[in-house]
Amino acid sequence: MLELKHISVDVAGEDGEKGILKNVNLTVDDGKFVVITGPNGGGKSTLAKVVAGINPPTEGQIFFDGQDITGLGITERAKLGISFAFQQPVRFKGITVRDMVELAAGEKIEEEQLCGYLRDVGLCAKDYIDREINASLSGGEIKRIEIAMVMARKTRLTIFDEPEAGIDLWSFNNLIDVFQRMRREIRGSIVIISHQERILGIADEIVVLSGGVITAHGPRDEILPTLLGDDKCQFCPKLEEA
Ligand SMILES: Nc1ncnc2c1ncn2[C@@H]1O[C@H](COP(=O)(O)OP(=O)(O)OP(=O)(O)O)[C@@H](O)[C@H]1O
């Protein structure tokens, strides 16, 4: 179980300190599929980076299975079973797709299983398995490889920051299937930052983060209608009727 307690992140702005996250409290129970959404600039990526150990919080504590992990770095958190898929994945020169998926899994993987991971993310294994991860891969291809890696990793908590970014429609449809399969197979928790209605539609819980504050958190059936209804622009000031 992941618990964020009184998390704040301040950065130095032109007019002094600026609060990006303000006293955020959030619990993600085991096995839950939680989607964090909200307006641009609301603090979602910052929150994901705080959980992954990339950004330290200015205040507050993070607990994972009851252990205080606030002071741990990315690698130590990864060892405890926290994985993070970047909005813009990194590319490694000289390393093949096979190497990366095996590295993620922490063991040699049977060819058939490796092909399965690639097939699930819409890549033809024979074309990609021995391909080097370098600048010749497109943004969408590299994103799919990273999702295959996350599937191979089977961690306790997986965080995706806008997995739909840069992915074409075919892959997007498959991405939904991939998430549902991940949910069945890895039995860990999945936290996804997304603006996509279809991803929100498969969540167990939805968290709305706006202006650095959680403005709503609850079961999908409770939160989603409030995001999709007439009140879609609930975060914007209402225009006066003419
Ligand atoms: N290091 C920083 N210095 C100054 N401002 C920052 C820094 N990091 C983030 N911000 C600001 O904090 C706010 C929240 O950023 P964040 O990337 O967390 O938002 P987000 O909800 O993920 O947005 P989006 O939906 O557009 O991806 C934004 O206004 C951003 O410009």
The ligand as a Gaussian input file, in Angstrom:
#p B3LYP/6-31G(d) Opt

LIG

0 1
 N       11.025000      22.833000     -11.354000
 C        9.988000      23.640000     -11.532000
 N       10.134000      24.981000     -11.424000
 C        9.075000      25.813000     -11.591000
 N        7.837000      25.390000     -11.862000
 C        7.638000      24.082000     -12.010000
 C        8.700000      23.119000     -11.842000
 N        8.181000      21.886000     -12.037000
 C        6.877000      22.061000     -12.306000
 N        6.546000      23.366000     -12.293000
 C        5.215000      23.949000     -12.499000
 O        4.340000      23.288000     -11.613000
 C        3.065000      23.099000     -12.211000
 C        2.711000      21.614000     -12.187000
 O        3.510000      20.917000     -13.139000
 P        3.247000      19.390000     -13.496000
 O        4.154000      19.017000     -14.607000
 O        3.299000      18.583000     -12.257000
 O        1.735000      19.465000     -14.004000
 P        0.807000      18.372000     -14.700000
 O       -0.456000      18.330000     -13.912000
 O        1.536000      17.087000     -14.855000
 O        0.539000      19.051000     -16.100000
 P        0.219000      18.436000     -17.559000
 O       -1.192000      17.907000     -17.489000
 O        0.292000      19.651000     -18.421000
 O        1.258000      17.402000     -17.885000
 C        3.163000      23.696000     -13.589000
 O        2.652000      25.007000     -13.532000
 C        4.658000      23.704000     -13.875000
 O        4.986000      24.754000     -14.751000

